[in-house]
Amino acid sequence: MLIRSLLVSAALLFAGAASAATCTPSTFSLGALPGGMPSAGLSSSCTGGSGPNGDPSRSFTEYYSFTLTDPASSMVGQFDLHLQRDFTPGSPTFGQFLSGISVQAISLIFDGVETFVGTGFGIGGAERASFFATDLLAGDYTLAIYGAIFGASGSGYYDGNVGVEYVSHAPEPGTYAMMALGLLGVGYAVRRRSQR
C-alpha cells in the first residue's frame, strides 16, 4: 500500500512538472467559406510541452469553425509544418528533422459526429499535413487538428489553405422557361427585320 501511494505521488509530481503544449491560431472562426481554392487560410504557432518526445504533455488539439452555405462536393486542405532539419555536414543526425510539429490526425465534426479526413503521416518524413472530404452537407462544421511538438526547442508552427468546391446547381425549370421566351423574342425580332 505504501509503495502504491509513493508511485501515485511520484506520478502526480512528474505530471505537475511537465507543461502542456499551447497553440495560438491566427483565427478560430473562418466564417462562411466561399468556393474555390483557397477559401481560407490557417496558421498557428505552438510552444511548450516540457516532457520527452512522445509525452502526452507535448500534444495539442486545435479547432477551427466554419460554415458551408451550400452542399459541397469536396473540401481539401494542405498545411506546411515548417520543421527544423539538421544541415550540419558530418553530423550524425544530418538530414533528420530535429524539432517542430507533427500532425497525427485531422477530422471534421458535423452535427456531433467526428470523421477522420487526413493526417501529417507521422514525424519521420512529413513536412506537410493534408486532408480531403467529399459530399458535405450545408451547415456549421469544426475542423480539428491533433498534433504534438517534438525536439528540444519545444516550439513549431504551421500554415496552409483550405478550399471548397460547392455543388453546381442545375437550372430551375423557370430558368429554362425564361431562356425559351428570350430565344422566341430574338427569333421574332430577326423574322420581322427580314420581312422589311
VMD Tcl script that draws the C-alpha trace (Angstrom):
set ca {
  {0.00 0.00 0.00}
  {2.84 2.37 0.89}
  {4.63 1.62 -2.39}
  {1.44 2.26 -4.35}
  {0.96 5.63 -2.59}
  {4.56 6.60 -3.34}
  {4.13 5.67 -7.02}
  {0.93 7.71 -7.31}
  {2.61 10.69 -5.61}
  {5.63 10.45 -7.93}
  {3.37 10.28 -10.99}
  {1.43 13.36 -9.84}
  {4.66 15.23 -9.16}
  {6.03 14.36 -12.60}
  {2.75 15.31 -14.28}
  {2.77 18.64 -12.48}
  {6.36 19.34 -13.59}
  {5.64 18.79 -17.27}
  {3.83 21.61 -19.01}
  {1.38 21.07 -21.84}
  {1.85 22.45 -25.33}
  {-0.18 25.54 -26.16}
  {-1.00 26.90 -29.58}
  {-2.08 30.30 -30.81}
  {-4.07 30.12 -34.04}
  {-4.44 33.33 -36.01}
  {-8.16 32.65 -36.40}
  {-10.53 30.32 -34.56}
  {-13.58 31.06 -36.72}
  {-13.20 31.02 -40.50}
  {-16.80 32.18 -41.07}
  {-18.74 31.19 -44.20}
  {-16.32 29.67 -46.71}
  {-16.52 30.86 -50.31}
  {-15.98 28.39 -53.12}
  {-12.61 27.87 -54.80}
  {-9.03 27.49 -53.67}
  {-8.03 28.99 -51.35}
  {-11.27 29.54 -49.48}
  {-9.49 30.32 -46.20}
  {-6.02 30.39 -44.67}
  {-4.99 28.74 -41.38}
  {-1.89 29.24 -39.27}
  {-0.76 28.53 -35.73}
  {2.34 28.73 -33.50}
  {2.76 26.15 -30.76}
  {5.12 26.24 -27.78}
  {5.69 24.40 -24.53}
  {5.48 20.74 -23.71}
  {8.42 20.16 -21.40}
  {8.10 16.36 -21.34}
  {10.17 13.98 -23.50}
  {9.25 13.25 -27.12}
  {6.06 11.18 -27.22}
  {4.92 12.54 -23.85}
  {1.19 13.42 -23.86}
  {2.06 16.81 -22.34}
  {3.57 17.79 -25.69}
  {0.36 17.16 -27.60}
  {-2.19 19.75 -28.73}
  {-5.60 19.93 -30.36}
  {-6.80 22.95 -32.32}
  {-10.31 23.68 -33.52}
  {-11.37 25.90 -36.43}
  {-15.08 26.50 -37.00}
  {-16.59 27.37 -40.38}
  {-19.87 27.32 -42.28}
  {-20.71 25.77 -45.64}
  {-23.50 27.85 -47.16}
  {-24.49 25.11 -49.64}
  {-23.72 21.41 -50.07}
  {-20.11 20.88 -51.15}
  {-18.82 18.19 -53.49}
  {-15.34 18.36 -51.93}
  {-13.14 20.11 -49.40}
  {-9.34 19.92 -49.39}
  {-6.66 21.31 -47.09}
  {-2.86 21.44 -47.26}
  {-0.59 22.58 -44.38}
  {3.17 23.23 -44.31}
  {4.62 22.12 -40.97}
  {7.87 24.19 -41.08}
  {10.10 21.62 -39.41}
  {13.74 22.24 -38.43}
  {16.15 19.89 -40.22}
  {19.84 19.25 -39.40}
  {22.02 20.52 -42.26}
  {25.34 20.34 -40.38}
  {27.85 18.39 -42.55}
  {29.21 15.34 -40.76}
  {26.54 15.43 -38.06}
  {25.18 12.01 -37.00}
  {21.66 13.45 -37.42}
  {22.38 15.11 -40.81}
  {19.19 15.39 -42.87}
  {16.88 14.41 -40.00}
  {14.12 16.54 -38.52}
  {15.27 17.98 -35.18}
  {12.22 19.91 -33.99}
  {8.81 21.18 -34.99}
  {5.22 20.00 -35.14}
  {3.80 16.67 -36.21}
  {0.14 16.18 -37.11}
  {-1.29 12.77 -36.26}
  {-4.90 13.29 -37.36}
  {-7.29 15.80 -38.90}
  {-11.04 15.39 -38.56}
  {-14.28 17.18 -39.39}
  {-17.02 17.48 -36.78}
  {-20.57 17.98 -38.07}
  {-23.80 17.58 -36.14}
  {-21.97 15.91 -33.23}
  {-20.23 13.30 -35.43}
  {-16.43 13.37 -35.87}
  {-14.98 11.91 -39.09}
  {-11.27 11.32 -39.78}
  {-10.26 13.11 -43.01}
  {-6.44 13.38 -43.05}
  {-3.01 13.24 -41.40}
  {0.55 14.53 -41.49}
  {1.87 10.97 -41.98}
  {3.96 10.99 -38.81}
  {7.20 12.75 -37.89}
  {9.71 10.77 -39.97}
  {9.37 12.30 -43.41}
  {6.41 14.62 -43.29}
  {6.79 18.31 -43.95}
  {3.11 18.62 -44.80}
  {-0.27 17.59 -43.49}
  {-3.34 17.31 -45.66}
  {-6.98 16.31 -45.65}
  {-9.76 15.60 -48.13}
  {-13.52 15.23 -47.64}
  {-16.39 14.74 -50.09}
  {-20.19 15.07 -50.18}
  {-20.57 17.59 -47.35}
  {-23.95 18.99 -46.33}
  {-24.54 22.70 -45.79}
  {-24.13 23.76 -42.15}
  {-21.71 24.53 -39.34}
  {-18.51 22.45 -39.10}
  {-15.42 22.23 -36.90}
  {-12.01 21.25 -38.25}
  {-9.97 19.50 -35.52}
  {-6.17 19.21 -35.82}
  {-4.48 16.73 -33.46}
  {-0.71 17.07 -33.19}
  {2.36 17.25 -30.98}
  {5.59 19.19 -30.59}
  {8.84 17.24 -30.91}
  {12.52 18.07 -30.45}
  {14.49 20.09 -27.95}
  {13.24 23.56 -28.95}
  {9.68 22.93 -27.75}
  {8.14 25.06 -30.47}
  {6.90 24.95 -34.04}
  {4.33 26.37 -36.40}
  {2.20 25.52 -39.41}
  {0.24 27.39 -42.04}
  {-1.86 26.41 -45.01}
  {-5.04 26.76 -47.03}
  {-8.46 25.17 -47.23}
  {-10.53 25.04 -50.41}
  {-14.19 24.16 -51.00}
  {-15.89 23.08 -54.22}
  {-19.61 23.70 -53.92}
  {-22.12 21.54 -55.80}
  {-23.09 23.25 -59.06}
  {-26.85 23.63 -59.17}
  {-28.87 22.56 -62.21}
  {-31.00 25.37 -63.63}
  {-34.56 25.54 -62.31}
  {-37.49 24.93 -64.70}
  {-38.28 28.66 -64.53}
  {-34.78 29.42 -65.87}
  {-35.41 27.19 -68.90}
  {-38.78 28.92 -69.48}
  {-37.19 32.38 -69.38}
  {-34.44 31.24 -71.77}
  {-37.04 29.84 -74.18}
  {-39.01 33.10 -74.08}
  {-35.82 35.05 -74.77}
  {-34.98 32.86 -77.77}
  {-38.52 33.22 -79.12}
  {-38.23 37.01 -78.74}
  {-34.92 37.08 -80.64}
  {-36.38 34.86 -83.39}
  {-39.42 37.10 -83.72}
  {-37.22 40.22 -83.97}
  {-34.99 38.62 -86.65}
  {-38.01 37.46 -88.68}
  {-39.65 40.86 -88.50}
  {-36.46 42.58 -89.62}
  {-36.07 40.19 -92.58}
  {-39.68 40.94 -93.75}
  {-38.96 44.67 -94.14}
}
mol new
graphics top color blue
foreach p $ca { graphics top sphere $p radius 0.5 }
foreach p [lrange $ca 0 end-1] q [lrange $ca 1 end] { graphics top cylinder $p $q radius 0.2 }
display resetview
